[in-house]
Amino acid sequence: MSTAPATPLRPLRRDAQVISLVGLAHGTSHFFHLSLAPLFPWLKDAFAVSYAELGLLMSVFFIVSGVGQALAGFVVDRFGALPVLLGGIALLGLSALGLAASQNYAMLMVFSAVTGLGNSVFHPADFTLLNRRVSVPRLGHAFSVHGLAGTLGWAIAPLFLAGIATFSSWRVALVGAAILAFTVLAILMVLRSLLDPREVDGAVAESARKKAAAAGALGFMKVPAVWMCFAFFFISSISFGGIQSFAATALRELYDIPLAYATACITSYMLATAGGIVAGGFLAARTQQHDKVIAIAFSIAAAISVLVASAIPPAAAVIVLLGVIGFGSGVAGPSRDLLVRAAAPKNATGRVYGVVYSGLDIGLAGAPLMFGMLMDAHHPGWVFIGIGAFQALSLVAVLGVGEQAEKRRTQTA
């Protein structure tokens, strides 16, 4: 099966500029994944809601994002990546202002959905731009930087939002998030020529029309590897959803540690994930056994998650253990993205990434509600058991994708 069209070798500076701008957008997207979770302690008191109700806000975000992401891939292939990307960032800024002005739980729910709609465009738009504007030999590093930027967005969000809320209020923190989104939007608007929208968007739209005429716009959905990738993203994202939403609260109860230290443990996870992504980029560039890289990394992370759940390690070691889990998850990232690229039929990049990454959002939609119920039932240890279990379960799907890729390589040879 052929992959996305090869890109000629371009000057390093031009590739770096494209990668940096797309990475900045992706970091903004991931920052808004956590636009509410770090503020849960303040929101719980302000609106007198349960952990499950707070988790439902994130579920709504990811449901809307997942459905929107699958559809956004078709929009990107038809109209081009850049305008869709800019529209998504604008929606994120507007949603943060809406959340800041919310007067009741229903308003939080509505603007959580708007945030999810804004978030839905990033993976199909980002990966379309990277696959078509970055030289193929540098794609492993491009995906590494893309994932690294997203992880840094996750790492910055709790510090940014909880820090402002501590010294001011949760509403001011969300206004700060809106300012951040509009600043990124302004940067991309000013530097949009670096992404060469006429070449990129015209090529994407034209290739999509030709592909639709030749084989139908939904032809890629007949490819088994696409659905295996979807299953992997869906299962593995439930694990990450547990870390993202309630891991800090679970650590606080499980080890009887201050909230500040529990939050620092999550920051350790995020920063270690960033380091893992950098290392994973070099691994992905040097091997075709991407499924094996993911399997080893996730197996280690799952085992450490179960160890954390046991509450046997001393509290002082938890920050290191969370870092190990994060590093393992990060190493898998670039290999994961290259597996998806290998599964994408020619000229269907936006649609494939949209559908596959919608699995990530659907998994993240259910995770906060599920883990929130565990916390309401006072089972913090089960949060980390669930995290490890879903990491282990995702290996079935990723090894299936690797088997399909190996068959294609054999047939090509």
C-alpha positions in Angstrom: 0.0 0.0 0.0 1.4 3.4 -0.9 1.8 6.1 1.7 1.4 9.9 1.5 3.2 11.5 -1.4 7.0 11.8 -0.9 8.3 15.3 -0.3 11.5 16.5 -2.0 14.5 17.3 0.2 14.1 21.0 1.2 16.5 23.3 3.0 16.8 22.5 6.7 15.8 26.0 7.6 12.6 25.8 5.7 11.7 22.4 7.2 12.6 23.8 10.7 10.3 26.8 10.2 7.3 24.6 9.2 7.9 22.2 12.0 8.2 25.0 14.6 4.9 26.7 13.5 3.0 23.5 13.4 4.5 22.5 16.8 3.4 25.8 18.2 -0.2 25.2 17.1 -0.1 21.6 18.5 1.2 22.8 21.8 -1.7 25.3 22.0 -4.1 22.4 21.3 -2.7 20.3 24.1 -2.7 23.2 26.5 -6.4 23.5 26.0 -6.8 19.7 26.7 -6.1 20.8 30.3 -7.9 24.1 30.3 -10.3 22.7 33.1 -8.6 19.8 34.9 -6.0 21.9 36.8 -8.9 24.2 37.9 -11.0 21.3 39.3 -10.4 22.2 43.0 -11.7 25.7 42.4 -14.5 24.6 40.2 -15.7 21.9 42.6 -16.1 24.6 45.3 -17.5 27.3 43.0 -20.2 25.1 41.5 -20.7 22.5 44.2 -20.2 19.5 41.9 -18.8 16.0 42.2 -15.6 14.6 40.7 -17.8 12.6 38.3 -19.5 15.8 37.1 -16.2 17.5 36.6 -15.0 14.5 34.7 -18.1 14.7 32.5 -17.0 18.2 31.4 -13.8 16.6 30.0 -15.8 13.8 28.5 -18.0 16.3 26.6 -14.8 18.1 25.4 -13.4 14.8 24.0 -16.6 13.5 22.5 -17.1 16.7 20.5 -13.4 16.7 19.6 -13.5 13.0 18.5 -16.5 13.4 16.3 -15.3 16.7 14.9 -11.8 15.3 14.3 -13.1 12.5 12.0 -15.1 15.1 10.0 -12.3 17.7 10.1 -10.0 15.3 8.1 -12.4 15.5 5.2 -12.6 19.3 5.4 -8.8 19.5 5.5 -8.5 17.3 2.4 -11.1 19.4 0.6 -10.3 23.0 1.6 -6.7 22.9 2.9 -5.0 22.6 6.2 -4.1 26.2 7.1 -7.5 27.9 7.2 -8.9 25.0 9.2 -6.0 25.2 11.6 -6.5 29.0 12.1 -10.2 28.6 12.7 -9.5 25.9 15.4 -7.2 28.2 17.3 -9.7 31.1 17.2 -12.4 28.8 18.6 -10.1 27.8 21.5 -9.6 31.5 22.4 -13.3 32.2 22.3 -14.2 29.1 24.4 -11.7 30.1 27.1 -13.5 33.5 27.4 -16.8 31.7 27.6 -15.6 29.4 30.3 -14.2 32.4 32.3 -17.7 34.0 32.1 -19.6 30.9 33.1 -22.2 31.3 35.8 -23.4 27.7 36.2 -22.5 24.1 35.4 -24.6 24.2 32.2 -22.5 27.0 30.8 -19.3 25.1 31.6 -20.7 22.2 29.7 -21.5 24.3 26.6 -18.1 26.0 26.4 -16.4 22.6 27.1 -18.1 21.5 23.9 -16.9 24.6 22.0 -13.3 23.9 23.2 -13.7 20.4 21.9 -14.8 21.7 18.5 -11.8 24.0 18.3 -9.5 21.1 19.3 -10.9 18.8 16.6 -9.0 20.3 13.7 -5.4 20.0 14.9 -4.3 16.4 14.1 -5.6 16.2 10.5 -4.4 19.8 9.8 -1.0 19.4 11.5 -0.1 16.1 10.0 -1.2 17.1 6.5 1.1 20.1 6.7 4.0 18.1 8.0 3.6 15.2 5.5 3.4 17.6 2.6 5.9 20.3 3.6 8.7 18.5 5.5 11.3 16.4 3.7 10.7 12.7 4.2 14.1 12.0 5.8 13.2 14.5 8.5 9.6 13.3 9.2 10.7 11.2 12.2 12.1 14.3 13.8 9.2 16.4 12.7 6.7 14.0 14.4 9.0 14.0 17.5 8.9 17.8 17.7 5.2 17.8 17.1 4.7 15.4 20.0 7.2 17.3 22.1 5.3 20.5 21.6 2.0 18.9 22.6 3.6 17.4 25.7 5.0 20.8 26.7 1.5 22.2 26.2 0.3 19.6 28.7 3.1 20.4 31.1 2.7 24.2 31.0 -1.1 24.2 31.4 -1.3 23.0 35.1 1.5 25.4 36.1 0.0 28.3 34.2 -3.7 27.8 35.1 -3.3 26.6 38.7 -0.6 29.3 39.4 -2.8 32.1 38.2 -5.8 30.7 40.0 -3.8 30.4 43.3 -2.8 34.1 43.2 -5.9 35.5 41.6 -9.0 33.4 40.5 -9.9 30.6 38.2 -11.7 33.1 36.0 -8.6 35.2 35.5 -6.6 32.0 34.7 -9.0 31.2 31.9 -8.8 34.8 30.5 -5.0 34.2 30.5 -5.6 31.1 28.5 -7.7 33.0 25.9 -4.9 35.6 25.6 -2.4 32.8 24.9 -4.6 31.3 22.2 -5.1 34.7 20.4 -1.4 35.4 20.6 -0.6 32.1 18.9 -3.3 32.9 16.3 -1.7 36.3 15.6 1.8 34.7 15.2 0.5 32.1 12.6 -1.4 34.8 10.7 1.7 37.0 10.5 3.9 34.1 9.4 1.4 32.1 7.4 3.5 32.5 4.2 6.1 30.2 5.7 3.6 27.4 5.5 3.1 28.2 1.8 -0.7 27.9 1.9 -1.2 28.3 -1.9 1.0 25.3 -2.6 -0.1 23.2 0.3 -3.8 23.9 0.3 -4.1 23.7 -3.5 -2.3 20.4 -3.7 -4.3 18.9 -0.9 -7.6 20.0 -2.3 -6.7 18.9 -5.8 -5.4 15.5 -4.7 -8.5 14.9 -2.6 -10.7 15.6 -5.6 -8.7 13.2 -7.8 -8.8 10.5 -5.2 -12.5 10.9 -4.6 -13.1 10.6 -8.3 -10.9 7.5 -8.7 -11.8 5.5 -5.6 -14.3 7.3 -3.5 -13.7 9.5 -0.5 -14.3 6.7 1.9 -12.0 4.1 0.2 -9.4 4.4 2.9 -11.9 3.0 5.5 -11.5 -0.5 3.9 -7.9 -0.6 5.0 -7.6 -2.9 8.1 -4.5 -1.1 9.4 -6.4 2.1 9.7 -8.8 0.5 12.1 -6.1 -1.2 14.0 -4.5 2.3 14.5 -7.8 3.6 15.6 -8.2 0.8 18.2 -4.7 1.5 19.5 -5.3 5.2 19.9 -8.7 4.5 21.6 -7.3 2.0 24.1 -4.1 3.8 24.9 -5.8 7.2 25.3 -8.0 5.8 28.1 -4.7 5.2 30.0 -3.5 8.7 29.4 -6.9 10.1 30.3 -6.5 8.7 33.8 -3.1 10.5 34.2 -4.5 13.7 32.7 -7.7 14.0 34.8 -7.4 12.4 38.2 -3.8 11.1 38.7 -2.8 14.1 40.9 -5.9 13.7 43.1 -5.4 9.9 43.3 -1.7 10.4 44.3 -2.8 12.8 47.0 -5.1 10.3 48.6 -3.0 7.2 47.9 0.2 8.5 49.4 -1.2 11.3 51.7 0.9 13.9 50.0 0.3 17.7 49.5 -1.5 18.7 46.4 1.5 20.8 45.3 3.7 17.6 45.4 1.1 15.6 43.6 0.9 18.2 40.9 4.7 18.2 40.6 4.5 14.5 40.0 2.3 15.0 37.0 4.6 17.8 35.8 7.4 15.2 36.1 5.4 12.8 34.0 4.9 15.5 31.3 8.5 16.6 31.2 9.7 13.1 31.1 7.3 12.4 28.3 8.9 15.3 26.4 12.3 13.7 26.9 11.0 10.4 25.8 9.6 11.9 22.6 13.0 13.4 21.7 14.6 10.0 22.2 11.8 8.3 20.4 12.3 10.6 17.4 15.9 9.2 17.0 14.7 5.7 17.4 11.9 6.2 14.8 14.4 7.6 12.3 16.6 4.6 12.6 14.3 1.6 12.6 11.2 0.3 10.8 10.2 -1.9 13.8 8.0 0.9 15.2 5.5 -1.6 16.7 8.3 -3.2 18.7 9.5 0.2 20.1 5.9 1.0 21.2 5.4 -2.5 22.8 8.6 -2.3 24.9 8.0 1.3 26.0 4.3 0.6 26.9 5.1 -2.6 28.7 7.6 -0.8 31.0 5.1 2.0 31.6 2.3 -0.4 32.5 4.4 -2.3 35.0 5.4 0.9 36.8 1.8 2.1 36.9 0.8 -1.0 38.7 3.7 -0.5 41.1 2.5 3.0 41.9 -1.0 1.6 42.5 0.3 -0.7 45.1 1.4 2.2 47.4 4.5 0.2 48.3 7.1 2.7 47.1 7.9 5.6 49.4 6.2 8.9 48.6 9.5 10.5 47.8 10.0 8.0 44.9 6.6 8.7 43.3 7.8 11.7 41.3 10.6 9.5 39.8 8.2 6.7 39.0 5.8 9.0 37.3 8.7 10.3 35.3 9.5 6.7 34.1 5.9 6.2 33.0 6.0 9.4 31.1 9.3 8.6 29.4 8.0 5.3 28.2 4.9 6.9 26.8 7.0 9.6 25.1 9.4 7.1 23.4 6.4 5.5 21.7 5.0 8.7 20.3 7.0 9.3 17.0 6.9 5.6 16.2 3.1 5.7 16.7 2.8 8.6 14.2 4.9 6.9 11.6 2.8 3.7 11.9 -0.3 5.9 11.0 1.5 7.4 8.1 2.4 3.9 6.8 -1.3 3.0 7.0 -2.5 6.1 5.1 -3.4 5.5 1.4 -2.0 8.0 -1.0 -3.8 11.4 -1.0 -6.0 10.5 2.1 -3.6 11.9 4.8 -6.1 14.3 6.4 -8.9 11.8 6.4 -6.8 9.0 7.8 -5.3 11.1 10.6 -8.7 12.6 11.3 -10.4 9.2 11.8 -7.4 7.5 13.5 -6.9 10.4 16.0 -10.6 10.5 16.7 -10.0 7.3 18.5 -7.7 9.2 20.9 -10.5 11.7 21.6 -13.1 9.1 22.1 -10.9 7.3 24.6 -10.2 10.5 26.4 -13.9 11.2 26.5 -14.7 8.1 28.5 -11.7 8.2 30.7 -12.4 11.2 33.0 -15.9 9.9 33.8 -14.7 6.4 34.5 -11.8 7.5 36.7 -13.9 10.2 38.3 -16.3 7.4 39.5 -13.4 5.5 40.9 -12.3 8.6 42.9 -15.9 9.2 44.1 -15.9 5.6 45.3 -12.6 6.2 47.2 -10.5 3.8 45.1 -7.4 5.9 44.2 -5.3 2.8 43.7 -7.6 1.6 40.9 -6.9 4.7 38.9 -3.3 3.5 38.4 -4.3 -0.1 37.9 -6.6 1.1 35.1 -3.8 3.2 33.6 -1.5 0.2 33.5 -4.2 -2.2 32.3 -5.2 -0.1 29.3 -1.5 0.5 28.3 -1.0 -3.3 28.3 -4.2 -3.9 26.3 -3.3 -1.4 23.6 -0.3 -3.7 22.7 -2.6 -6.1 20.9 -3.6 -3.4 18.5 -0.2 -2.0 17.9 1.4 -5.4 17.2 -1.4 -6.0 14.7 -0.5 -2.8 12.9 3.1 -3.8 12.9 2.2 -7.2 11.4 0.3 -5.5 8.6 3.2 -3.2 7.9 5.7 -6.1 7.8 3.4 -7.9 5.2 3.4 -4.8 3.0 7.2 -4.5 3.2 7.5 -8.2 2.3 5.2 -7.8 -0.7 7.0 -4.7 -1.9 10.4 -6.5 -1.6 
